[in-house]
Amino acid sequence: MKALPIINFEEKIFKKKKQLLLKFPYNNTLINYLRKMPFVYWSSTLKCWYTEDNGNNLIKIKAALKDVTQLNTKNLSSKKLFKRDLNIDQKKLLNSFYLYLKGKRYSASTISTYTHFMADFIGFNTKNELNNLTSKDVDLFIESVFIEREYSISTQRQFISALKLFTVFYPHTQIDNLVLERPKKSKKLPNVLSQEEVLRIISATQNLKHRAIIALLYSCGLRISELINLRLADFNLERKQLIVKEGKGRKDRYVSLADSFMPLLSNYYYSYLPKIYFVEGNNNQKYSAESVRQFLRKSCLKANVKRRVTPHTLRHSYATHLLENGVDIRYIQSLLGHARPETTMIYTHVKRKDLMEIQNPLDIALQKAQKVDNEKGNVLLSRNF
């Protein structure tokens, strides 16, 4: 079998973020591997694949492609590289940890990420006996590797989660599990479209398949991974429902289909005749998540929606619009498949209906000023008063 081309990594600021570029001669096999990674995107501008340079993504790519082809990271700055020289015993221990996580039924992505985090940690402390490692060694590793490489908070949280599991699996270290704390998450409000903007995007999408995808993402609040894994057998047209199987956290849930979506669904199905999945790529395979992102960006440009819109933006918009229409937060939690109500509560912070009912103190101050001196007539900010 002919060897696959080497993937060369480069660093670049793109879309106002640090990105890792993946460059290699055109190869269908490699492209199919990358399309299965939801965090790797194709850029028609850069003419190459890229991923956010957050440390975690490089680990995932190395794990997924280690037995597929060679990866050249020589062009990355030295602080991004981490060379580990593990001995046979350490490799055996990590392999046992891998099997331990597998037995706990963690997802393949989580198992790979956690195992590689622990390989980095052990490799960083390779000159020290594993049994002698303490919580101070953990702090030093975070300061020297995570802070220095500017890893995200979510990546650091994943490392702490991996380490907590490792101390249970291998309780012979001096690391105090109770002392290990995950840094607090950044609490960013979701980007939400108006209902008019959603309709403009759908209307601007001329391709029937693309229009059906956007309409379904919004009307059912689906994650992109849930959409591309959605099978025809998951639709119950008589009940106007579809079942989302093995969603995030391996949870199944039912969501209702919009009445207005049914004619579009029928038109799409009889036009494209998918065999297994709701949307399919070549040879009845799963559709690419990056393909969805690409045509969604084009539709937004046509609809003159200038904000950054992703498939998840449609999910955020679905939840917020439900809340604004008076749907109970507990039902929205169920429809979204959230494990905790706190996750769903974030949409109460962007609920426009309630915000519009709150009178601004500046308006109240001007109203009071007007009542005090009716002779001045309307008091306006656009002129002296």
C-alpha positions, 0 to 999 in steps of 0.5 A: 500500500502506498504511503500517505503524504506527510502532514506539515504543521504551520502557525498562523493568525487567522480569523483573529485567532492562533491557528495550526495549518495542516499542509499536504499534497491532495489525498482523498484518504487523508481528507476523509480522516480530517473530515471526521474531526469536527474541530478541523476545517477547510479554508478556501482562503488559505487553501489548506486545512486548519484548527485552532491552536489551543494545544488540545487539538494538536493532541487529538490530531496526533492521536487520530493519525499516529498510525496513519501518516507522519506529522511534521511539527518542526515549523512550530515554535519551540514553546508549542512542542513537547518532547517526551521520552517515555520508558517501557514501564511508563508506556505500559502504565499508560496503556493500562490507563487507556484500557481503564478508561475504555472499561469506564466507557468514556468516549474515544475522543476523551480516552485519547485526550486523557491518555495523551495528557497523562503521557505529557505529564509523566514525560515532563516529570520523567526524571522523577519517580512517579510515586514521589510526584506531589501536587507541587509537581502538578502546579509546575507542569501547568505553569511550564506547559499550559501557561507557557503555551497559552492553552485555553482554560477548557484544555486545562480543565480537561487535564485536571479531569484526566489527572483526577482519574489517573490518581484513582487508577494509580493511587501510589503518587503523593498527589492530593486528589482533593487539592486538584481544582479545575479553573473556572470556565469563562462565562460567555453569553451565546450569540443569538440571531433574531427570528427575522435573521433566521428566516432571511438565511433560510430564504437566501439558501437556494440549494434544497439540501442546504436549506433543509439542513439549516431549517432542521438545525434551527427548528430542532435545536440540533448540534452539528454532530447530531445532524450528521449522525441523524438517520432516516430511521430516526424520523417518526413522521406520523408523530412529527418527531425525531429521536436524537440518539447518543447525543452529548453524554450518550443521552437520547431525546425526542424533539418535535418537527415543525409543521412548516418543515414537513413540505421542505422535508418531503421535497428534499427527500424525493429530490435526493433520495438519501439511503441511510442518513438524513444528509449524505456525502459520497457513497452514502457516507456521513455528510461533512460538518465542515461542508455545513459550516461553509455553506452556512457562511455563504448563506449568511453573506447572501442574507446580509447577516454580518455576524459570525454564524455557526451551526451552534448559533442556530441551536442557541437561537432556537433555545432563546426563541423558545424561552421568549415564546413562553416555553418553560425552562425545564422543557427547553432543557429536555429539548436541548438534552442538557444534563443540568438546568444551569446549562439551560439557564444561560439563555435567560441572560439573552432573552430579549423579551424580558430585557425589553420590558425593563425600563432604562434608567436614562428614560426614567430620568428624562420622564421625571425631568419632563414632568417637573417642567412641562413648559419645556415640552418634550425633553430630548437628548438630541438637543439642549434641555 
